[in-house]
């Protein structure tokens, strides 16, 4: 074996399916001197790739995840390691039948061929399935299985054939040196490599590797149980690995697939069994492999009954034995999405973690494009590691949300469904008043935001038939007709909206204007006191954010962006500031609370509590100015996301409640209503025609038509 | 014939064993548990004897409550009844273990009104490897005993036990009731079926506190790990060129003929 080179363009840590994919795509895109290191032997170094069940269902409600998966299938097919088997997700309950219809809708949206089939057709396709147990099936003919180890080997070979890659198995990373916030070297038990770029593709060990550089990858190893039973007489004569469609028994959180002469039965139904990366046994000490832990039968036994119900002819056969049973480790994240991209803490340290077999090659391509051009074809913003706020990286949050999310793996999850664990993390100064008003809180980036107020129920009678009913149970879930009533009250009178979840970033210094001129699309050399709404674009013209920027001084700007994408936007802006120190970025989110006051009576209300000029002439649209409301100093910005006259009022956090009380008291005779985010982020902004980043536009939305809305 | 098979819950170790800080036990914090391999074969033998000749099969273990897992494993492959002699989880020496098992056998036989025709043990436990418990139980109950058995034929009132030695066989005949300790290779244990597992889950386990009699016993004072050879991976070749060296390795292992 050749010795470790002293320098590398990039060091990839981990030779599972992810590391191999990243290595190949970096090589394909022209990078050379790529070093791939794994602690374990090849081709199966002992991580999660080696024990994966290796099947791929195509449809996810997330466009991003489906795009990764479809691209991965295309690559697996091209590598000739994909066996098409078809797959059926079965419903045992009416609720699941409805969910399968929604999956069909998502499939059609993403261009995946799929159909709903009846029980007898399902049994025709999978003769060992008992049709009496199910109500219907969601059949995807393009589902299949892959040989992920073989795929990895082929990708390494291709990269090596280009002269781009050297691989070092059985080599342990012992440290990552960081200088000036940037990766400098990787230390291993085989020697050290100078490099300014490291990709952590270390699966369940990723937190440990990232920690060596002082960064965090907030995932937790967790157990997924799987048994393999055989020999199955029915499979004796079938060629190859799989001849029957894979079945996902959605209501029991299980799957069953043929694997040669065996049937594999996997479960996501058992209690969440989480581990720490440091507690995973070493390769030498592991009985099977470090990520195949001893099976805990008592956790799986209840699921076995349910599997037996569905497939009695195989699982009820006394001659068919449980030949293999493992507690396999996989990675869970606090929001269920992968963790991709350059870490905010360390330049040059990239994460490609919490990735399943079904999406790994597509993500490998995306990461490689991101690293080489900055403009991946598939928008990865939902998986961007920069999305996490500090509290979301805390071990307590990672454990609580990962555990809560585990049993939702096959769950019926409403897009607005709220997390139950670890709530009340970030509270605005209006929180006590909001509780008094019966706020129903939804969470954004840890902030508790009123989505609607039960105290507004009386508005339902007032607006009567003007409140649009939502008849279907699904669309009325995580929703209230009160939202529509609040909407109408905002249009008729005046509303107060808690917007404290905004991320507020101050950019200041002699180079601030020049930097923002580069970062923002809109003209930033505006008079002090102007408010500019602008997209931020990547090099390909993809929209990475839309936000407002206030010019507070010649060399001082305040950027206000949504809480959900706040940390991503902060990293994007910080990354694009000049390195010479002429511009400073300060995150002022925790300093300012924000209260939106909008509606036809908004000027009347604000004027009643300030001595400053808030007339249209004195305070025109798209301007901002310091005013005093009661005794509270407030930065008022006359813009709107809801299509009504009014202001965003930024006040010191500790004076927020006073601001609320002042406006509330003055608003009473003017019919003021507390208005929730249901109106702000949904009905009012849609009615106004504002788009929301992440939904209506993404990195993949190209900015080349002057269709940006210009007025509020 | 009624058959009793005794098993021990032991750590499922991997390639490298780690000891506790006091070096008196295997560090099991990251390990699962299993039944000793010899005892898995004893369980299989008990199940086969009863399936072929009738009677009842019972599995017994002396250990912590968690050892119920090993009892259920045995019931999943066909053993009918299970007895847990419950300890506080500390390791017992072979003399104390054998005395408690002998007591339990006497008590059960007198309750059943008939003796177990055969008491089956593994030749030695996978962790402590004392090679004593089966023999000591036989002595305590005054029954004949053969150890290291790799073939067993049960006839009317007698058993013939085969022990492999230096490529030849010692063949013993004993009257029943008797005690036999078996070695891996006597049979190929079956895998549990799903219905078997589910039946085992529903069955009761008879539990009694293990009675520790004061006996002189070997005391484990310290474990020491032997020098362990590191695993080495040798690439013998790729593609068709790899075939001759692979065949040569298989020949050296005696898996293919010359």
Contacts between the chains, C-beta under 8 A, distances in Angstrom:
chain1	res1	chain2	res2	distance
A	41	B	233	4.9
A	169	B	233	7.9
A	170	B	233	7.1
A	229	B	191	7.9
A	229	B	193	7.8
A	229	B	194	6.5
A	279	B	30	6.4
A	280	B	30	7.9
A	281	B	14	6.7
A	281	B	30	4.8
A	281	B	31	7.9
A	282	B	16	7.3
A	283	B	15	7.9
A	284	B	14	7.1
A	284	B	15	5.0
A	284	B	16	3.9
A	284	B	231	7.0
A	285	B	14	5.0
A	285	B	15	6.7
A	285	B	16	4.7
A	285	B	17	7.6
A	285	B	18	6.0
A	285	B	30	7.3
A	286	B	14	4.5
A	286	B	15	7.3
A	287	B	12	5.3
A	287	B	13	6.7
A	287	B	14	4.1
A	287	B	31	7.5
A	287	B	32	7.3
A	288	B	14	7.6
A	293	B	32	6.8
A	294	B	12	5.4
A	294	B	31	6.7
A	294	B	32	2.0
A	294	B	33	7.2
A	294	B	34	7.8
A	295	B	32	7.0
A	296	B	32	7.4
A	297	B	69	6.6
A	297	B	72	7.2
A	297	B	73	7.7
A	297	B	197	7.3
A	298	B	69	7.3
A	301	B	197	6.6
A	301	B	198	7.2
A	301	B	201	5.0
A	304	B	194	5.6
A	304	B	197	6.1
A	304	B	198	6.1
A	305	B	198	6.3
A	307	B	194	7.4
A	308	B	194	5.7
A	308	B	195	7.4
A	308	B	198	7.0
A	315	B	194	4.4
A	315	B	195	7.9
A	316	B	194	6.9
A	316	B	195	5.7
A	317	B	193	7.0
A	318	B	193	4.8
A	318	B	195	6.0
A	318	B	196	6.9
A	319	B	193	7.2
A	320	B	193	5.9
A	320	B	194	7.3
A	321	B	190	6.1
A	321	B	191	2.5
A	321	B	192	6.2
A	321	B	193	5.7
A	322	B	191	5.4
A	322	B	192	5.3
A	322	B	193	7.1
A	322	B	194	6.8
A	322	B	197	6.6
A	323	B	191	5.1
